[in-house]
C-alpha cells in the first residue's frame, strides 16, 4: 500500500503552467527509483492559489511545494525516499515576512478560508468516482431516496437558508417548492390529456432541472473549477433536486470554452450511470433521472433564466419580454424548470448530510453558508477563495489576499463581475452578503472580486466594464441597447479630454434609466460600475473634465510623458526607440519630448534604464522640459 501521496493539481490554470509535464516527469522518476509501490501520484482539481501554480502537495505530511518546474521533479522524487528530506527552496514564502512555510495548513491564503463547496478540489481525482465515494460522495442521495420524501428534502433546503449562488440570491428552497408544485400540476395535465404513459416520463419529462454552468464573466472561474475538481458534487445535487421537484431530466448548460470542465463532467455523468446513480431506476428506488451536457457559446445574457432556456431549445439566447411567468412554472419547452447555479447544487449534499441547522448556523441572518470569489487585480495573493458569509472586504483583501503588493495604496474593490459596483477604502468594513453589497452599490453577482490600487483610473475602469456589458447586450431593450452605447460614448469623451461637466449628471440619469428600463439582470446591473464610481470617486470625473488631467496617469489624452533634465544621461536609447521620432536631442544633449508629435505609447518609459528613471508620466498635457 502507498504510504505517501503526491497531489498534483490538473485544473486548466495548473495545466497551462506546465502541470502535465511535471506529472509525467514525476511518474518517470518515481518508477526509476522503484518507489511505485509506496508512492502514488494523484491528479486533482485546482487548489485555488493561482499565484503559486503549479503546486505539488505531499501527504500525509501536508508539505506544499510552490511554482514547481519540470526540472524539480527528480529532486521531489528523491525526497520521497525513506531517508529523503523536504525541499526547502520549493516551500511557499510569505510575501510580507519572506518566511518559508512548509505546510499548506499554515499558509494564510488557505487557513483564513472556510472551504465547503471547494473542500474536495485539490484532494480527490475528479475522473475517479471511487475517490468521490471515499469522501462521502452520494451518501446524501442514498439518504434522500431511502429516508426522505420530496417534501422533506425541500423543507431541509428551505430551513437551511440557502440562496441561489448564481448572483440573484433568490431563496433556493422557495424556488424548489414552486417548481414541485408546478411540476405536479403539469403531470396531472399530462395524465388527463393522455400524453403520459408508464414508460414515457424519461423520454417526455413534465419538468426539468437545469444547472447553469455558463459563466458569462470571463474573469470569474468558480463554476469551471468546481466542475474540473469535483463534478460529482454537482451531479449529486442535481439528482437530489430532480427527486425533490419531480423532474426526470437534467441539463448542465456549460460554455464550450471550458473543454476540461466539459470532459470531466461527461466522465462523472458516465460513471454515475454505470454505478446506478443515474438512469431509469436510481439505486433501485424506482425514481428515474438522467443528465445531459449542453455546450453554450458563453453569452453573458444567458445568465438570465429565460434566455438560457431558449438557448437550450436551439433558439437565440435572449430574455423573454415582460410580463413573463417564472421559469419554475413555464421553462424549458414550456415545462416547469428548476434552474440553479453550479455552486448552489454543490451545496445540497452538505445540507442533507450535515443538516439544515448546520448550514443555517453559518453566515449572516439573511445570507447563509459560504461565498466563492475569484480574487484578482492588484493583490498579493490571487486565486479562488471560499469564505463564510459575513466576512468583511477588509478581511478578504488583507488577511487572505495579503493586501496590495509593492507598497502601493489600496484604492477600491469591485465585486460581482463586470456589472458589479466599485467600493472605496471607507467601505472595507462591509460584510460579504447579498444585502450589504447591494446597499453599498455593488452585488454578489458571479463572484468576481477585483482589487485596484492608486494607479487605477476610476473613469477608465468604469469605461472598461461598461464596454464589456454593452457588447454583451442582446439589444432587445431600447434603453439597454442605446443607453449603454450613449453612456460609453460619454465615458470615452471624458477619458479623451472632451468631457463636459454636465456629462456627470447625464451619466447618472442614463444609468438609472437603463436599470429601470431593462428586462433582465444584464441591463439592470450594467450601469453599476459607472454609478458607483461617480458616487464614490466623483472628483476624478471632475478632474478629467475641468482640469483636463487624469490623476492616475492612465488616460492617454490627459497625460504627458516628459524627460526630467537632471536625470537624463543623453544615452539616446529612448530617442532611437521612439516609433514616431518625437524625441529630440543628441549624444551629449538632454533629450526633449515634442508633445505635439508624441502618441503617448509609453515606449520611452519602458526603455529608459531603471537606474536613470528620467522618463516620467504626469497628469495633463505638458509642453515644457522639467528639471
N, C-alpha and C positions, 0 to 999 in steps of 0.2 A: 504494500500500500504506500502511495506517495506520502511523504512526511512534510514536504514543502510544496506550496502552490505559487506559481508566478502568474499574477493577474496583469494582463496587458490590454488596455483599452483599445477597442477597434470600432469606435464611432467614426463618423465622417471626418470630424476635425482631427482625430487621432491618426486616421489613415493618411490624411493629407500631410501630416507632419512626419510620416515615414514609419508608422506602427507595423505595417505588414512586413516590411523589410527587416525590422527589428525582431519580429516574431520568428521569421524564417531563420535568422542568424542565431537566435537563442535556442531554438529547437535543434539546430545543427550542432551547436556547441554542447548542449546537454547530452545529446546522443554520443558525441565524440568522447565526452568524459564519463560515459557509462552511468549517467545519472537518471536515465529514463524511468527506472523502477522506483525511485524515491522522489522525483520532482516531476510535477505536471505543469504545463503551460496552458492557461485557460484564457480564452478570448472573452472579453466583456464589452459592455457598452461604455460610453464615455463617463468619467468620474466628475466631469463638470468644470475642472480647474483648467480652462483652456490656456491660461497664461503659461503653464509649465508642461504642456503636452510635448512629446509623448511621455506618459507616466507608466512606470513599472512598479508593482507592489508585490512584496514578498510576504506571504502568510505562512505560519501563524504569527510571525514576529510583528507584522504590520509596518515593515520598512517601506518607505516610499523613495523611489529614485525619479528625479525630475529631469525634463529636457534630455531624455536619453537619445543617443545616436546609435547607429548600426555598429560602429566601431567599439561601443561599450559592451556589446553582447558577450564577448569572450570573458571579460572581467566579471560580469554579472554571473555568468555560468560558473566560473571558478569560485565565486563567493558562496555558492550553494553546496560546495564540497563540505564534508564533515568538519574540516579544520578551517573552512573559509571564513573570512571576515567581511563585515559590511563595508560598502564603498562610500567613504565619507564625502568624496568630491561630487558624488551624484545626489547627495542629500539636498532637499529644498532649503534655501537660505531665505530667512525672513528679510524682506526688503528694507525694513526700518532698522533692525538691530544687526543685520548681517549674520545672525546666529544660524548655524546649521541645525536643522530639525530632522531627526531620523524617521520618526513615526508619523503617519498620516493623521492619527488621532490628536496630535499636538499642534497641528497647523491651524492657525486662527481661521483661515478661509473655511475649513471644514467644521471645526468644533463650535463655531457660533451658529451653525445651521441646525435645522430640525428636518431631517430627510424622511419623508413618508412615501410620497409618490416616487421619489428618486432613490429610495432605500436600496433597491436591488441593482440599480445601474452602477456598473463598475465592480460588481461582485459575482454575478451569475453570467453564464453563457446564454445570450438571448436566442441562440439557434438550437438549444437543447432543452426540451420540455422537462427532462428529469431534473435539471438544475432549478427550474421554477417550482417543481413539485417538492424539491428538497427544502425550500424555504417557505413551505406552506401554501404553495400555489394550488388553486382550485378547491381548497378546503371550504372557502366561502360558498362556492357553487354547490358543493355537496351538502353543506348545512342548509342552504336555502331550499334545495329540492327535497330534502328529507325531513326538515323540521319546520319550515315556514310556509305560510300561504302568501300569495302575491300581495295581499293587503298588508300583511305583517312586514314584508320587505319594504313596501312603500312607506309604511309608518316609521320604520327604522331610519330611512333616508330623510324623512321629514324631521324627526326628532334630532337627528344629527346636526341639522342646521346647514348642511352642505349647500353652497350656492354654485351655480354654473361658473366654471373657471375659464370660459372662452372669452370673457370680457364683460358681458352684461350683468352677470351676478344674480340671475333670477333663481329663486329657491328651487333646487333640484327636485325635492320631494313633491312640491306642488305641481311641477311640470309632469312628473311621473304619474301622479294621481289623475291629472286631467287627461293624459294620454290613455290610461287604462279605462277611464270612463268612456271616452270616445271610441276606444277600440271595442269595448263590449257592445256599444250601440251599433258599431259598424258590423260586428259579427251577427248580431240579431237581424240586421238588414240583409246580410248575405244569405242567411238561412231562409228568411221569408221570401227572398227573391229566387231561391233555388240555386244560387251561384255556388254555395259551398257544398262540397261532397266530403266523405270521410277521408279521402286521400288528397284533397286539394289545398290544404292550408299552407303547406310549404311552397307549393307552386304559385298560388294566388293569395298572398297574405292579405289580411284585413288591416294590418298595421305594420309599421316598420320601426326599427331602431337604427339611427344613423350617428356615426361618430365623425365629427368634423376635425380632421387632422391636417387641413389645408391652411396653414398659417399664411395669411397674405403679407404679414410683416416680414420682410427679408432679414431684418436684424434680430428677430427672435427665433429660437430653435428648441423651445421646450418640448413641443409635441414630437418633433423629429427625434430628439434624444430619448424620449420615453419609448417610442416605437423601435428605435435601434437598440436600446438597452434592456427593455422589459416589456416586450409586446404582449406577452400572455396576460399581463395585468389588465390591459385594455380589453382583450378578448373576453376574459372572465367577467369584467364589469358589464360588457355588452350582453353577454348571455344572461346574467342576472337581471339586467334591465328588461330583456325580452320576456323572461318569465314573469316579471312583475307587471308589465303593461299588457301582456297577452300578444306579443308580436312573435312571429316565427322567422323573420328575415331581417338581417342587419347588413349595413354597408359602412365601410370605412372610406370616407372621402379624403384622399391624401394627394398632395401635389406631386406631379410626376418628376419634379426636380429633386425629389428625395429618393433616389433609387435604392439606397441601402435600407431605408425605412420600409419601402415597399417590399423589398426582398425578404427582410426578416419578419415582417408582418405576415407575408404569404407563407413562410415556413411555419410560423406559430399557428396559423389557421389550419394548415395541413396536419400538423402534429395533434392539434386539438380534435380534429375529426377522427384521426387514427385512434386516439385514446378514448373516444366516445363522449367527449365534451361538446361536440357539435354534431348535428345530424338530425334525423327524424325521431330519434328516441334517446335523448341525452341522459347518459348514465342509467338507462333502463327505466327512467321515470315516466315515460310517455309524453314528455314535453319535447317538441321539436324546434330547433333553431339553427340557422346557418348564417354565415357571414361571407360577403364578397368584398373585394377591394375595387374602388373606382378611383382612377387617377385623374385629378383635376389639373387645370392649367395655371394655378397659382394666382387667380384673380382675387384681389383684396375684397371686392364687393361680395364674393361668395361666402364671406363670413356671416352674411345675413341669411337667415334660415330659408326664406322662400327662394332667394337666388341660388342657394346651394341645391335645393330640391329640384329646381328647374334644370340646373346643370346635370344633375344625376339622371334626369329624364331625357337628356340629349338636347335640350334647348339652350338658348343663350342664358347665361347666368346673370340675371338682373332681378332686383326685388319686385314683387308683385305690387300693383298700385293699391292705395288705400281707398276704402276700408277693406281689410282682408282678415280672414279667420286665422287663428293661431295654427301653427304647423301641427300642434298636438291634435287638432281637430281635422284639418284638411292640409295634408302634407304631400309626401311622395305619391304620385299617381292618384291624388285625391283622397288618400287614406290617412288616418291618424299616424303621426310620425313623431317619435321621441328623438330629439336631436341634442346631443351633448358633446362637449369637448373631450379630447384625449385625457386631460388631467382629471376631469370630472369622473369619467369611467374608471380611471386608475385608482381612485379613492374608495370605490364601492367595496372592494374586498376587505379593506381595513375597517370600514363601518360595520360590516357583517361579522368579521372575526373578533374585533375588539369591542364592539358595541357602540350604539349611537351616543351613549352618555360619554364614552371615552373621547369620541370625536368632538362632541359638543363642548367638552371641557377645555379644548384648545382654542386659542384665538380670542376674539373680542365678542361682545354681546351679540352683534349682528353679522359678524364675519368669522366663521368657524374654520378650524383646520389650518392649512398652510398655504402660502403663496409661492409661486415659482417665477423667478425673474432671470432674464439674460442681462447680467451686469456688465456694462461695457462703456467705452468712451475714455475720458481722461481719468482713469482709475488704476491703481497699482495692481489689483488682483481682478482680472477679467474672468468671467466664466458663468456657468449656470448654477444658480443658488436656489435653495428651498428654505423658507423661513416661516416662523409662526405668524399668523395674522396678528396685528397689533404691534409688531416690532417697528421702531421708528426708522425713518430715512437715514438719520444720523448713524444709527447702529449698523445698518447695512453698508453704508458708504465708507465709514471709518473703521468699524470693527471687523467686518467681513472683507470689504473691498480694500482696506489698507490706506484709504484716503487718496488724495491727488498726488501723483508722483512728481519728482523733480523739484520739490519745494515750491510748487505753484499753488495758487489760491483757488479753493472751490468757489464756483460761481453759481451753478444751478444744476438741477437734475430733471430730466424728462422721463416720465413714466407712462406706460401704456401703449408703446408703439408709436407709429407715425402720427396718430391722431391724439396723442397724449399731450397734456399741458406741461409747461416748464415751470418748475418751482424754485424759488431763490433760497439763499442760505438761511433766511429768517424762518423758513418753514421746514427745516431739517428735523424738527421735533414731531412732524406729522406722522401719525401711526399708519402703517400699511393696512388698509382695509377699504372696502368698496366705497363706503360713505364718506370717510375722511378725505380720500384722494379726490373724489368728485367735488366736495365742498371747497377744496383748495384750488380747483380749476383744472385738475388733471383727471386720471382714471386708472383703474387696474388694467383694463384693456388686454392686449395679447401678452403682456408680461415683459415688455422691453423696459430697460432702465439705463438711460444714457447720461453719464456724468460729464459735465463740461467745466473748464477752468477759465481763468481770467482772459485767455487768448481767444475765446469764442465770442463771435458777434451774435447777439441775440436776434437782430433783424435778419441776418443771413441764415441763422438756424431756423427761424420761422419760415423763411422763404424755401429752404431746403425741404422741410417736411411737407409744406403745402404743395410744392411741386410734385411730390410723390402721390399724395392723395388726389390731387387734381387729375393726374394722368390715370389713376385707377377708377375714377368716377365712371359709372355706366352711362351717364348722360341723360338718364330718364327724367330727372327733376331739373326744371329750368334754373332754379336758384343754385343748385349744386353745380350744374354744368356751366352756367355763365358766371355765377357769383364767385366761384373759386378761381376761374380764369381772370376775372377782374381784380380779385384780391392779389393774385400772383403778379399781375402786371404792375400794380401799385408797389408791391414789395420790390420788384425788380427796379422800378424807377427810383425808389428810396435808396437802394444799395448802389445805384449808379450815380447818385448825386442830383437826381432830378425830382426829388420828392417835394411836396407842399405840406405845410403844417396841418391843413385841413384833411390831409390823407389819413392821419391817425384816426380821427373820428369816423371817417368814411370806412376804414377797415373794420372798426368795431360794428358799425351799422350793417355792413355787408356780412360780417361773420355771424352776427345774431340772426340775420335773415336766412342765411344758409342753414343754420342749425334748425330754425323753425320750419323752413320750407322743404326739408329733405325727408324722404320717407324711410330711409334706412340709417343704420348706425354710422356708415361711412360719411355721409353728408352731415349728419348731426354732430359728428365729432371732429370733422376735418378742420374747422376753424380754431380748434383748441390751442395749437401752438402759437398762432397769431394773437389770439385774445389774451392768452396767459402771459406772453412776453410783453405785450402792451401794458397789461395790468401790473406787472412786477418790474419791468425794465423800460418804462416809457421814456426815461431820459436818454436812452440810446437811440430811440427813434428820433427824438428831438435833436440830438447831436448830429445825426445823419442829415436831417433836413435843414436846420437853422445854421449849423456851423460847417456843414459840408465836410464832416470828419467822421471816420469810423473809429471809435475809441479802442476797439480790439485790434485794429490794424489788419482787417481781413478783406473788406470790400475794395476791390481794385480801383473803382472810380473815386474813392475817398481816402486814398493813402498815397504816399510818395516814398520811393527808395532814394536815399541820399548817401553820399560818401563823406564821412567825417574827416575833415582835412588833417587834423593832428594824429589820426590813426592810419591814414593811407600811407603805404610804403612805396607807392608808384610801381608795383610789381607787374602791372599790365595784364594780370590774369583775367580780371573782370572785363577789361577793355576788349581783350581778344575773344572772350566767350559771349559777349553781348550779341544776340541774334539780329538786332536792328541798328547796331553801331550808334547807340545813344550815349555812350561813354566817351568823353574826350580827355586827352592828357597824353603824356609821353613817358619815357623811361625814368626820368628824374623829375617828373612834373605831377603834382597832386591831381588825381582824377576827379572829373565832374560829370554828373549825370544830367543830360539835356532832358528836362521834364516834358518838353513838348513832343519829343520823339519816343520817350520811354513807354513801353507797353505794360510795365509792371508784371513782368513774367517771373521775376524772382531769381533769375539765373545768377545775377551779380552777387546776391546774398549767399547763394548756395556754394559758389566757387571761391569766395573770399576766404583766405586762410583763417582758421579759427583763432590763431594766435594774434591776428591783426584786429579782426572784428570791426573793420572800417565801414562796412555797409550796414545801414540801419533802415528800419521802416518807421515812418512817423505818420500820425493821423493827418489827414488833409492833403491838399496839393501844395507842393513846395518848389520854389524855383531858385533858392539860394544855396550856396555852399555852407555847410555847418561845420564850424571849428570847435 
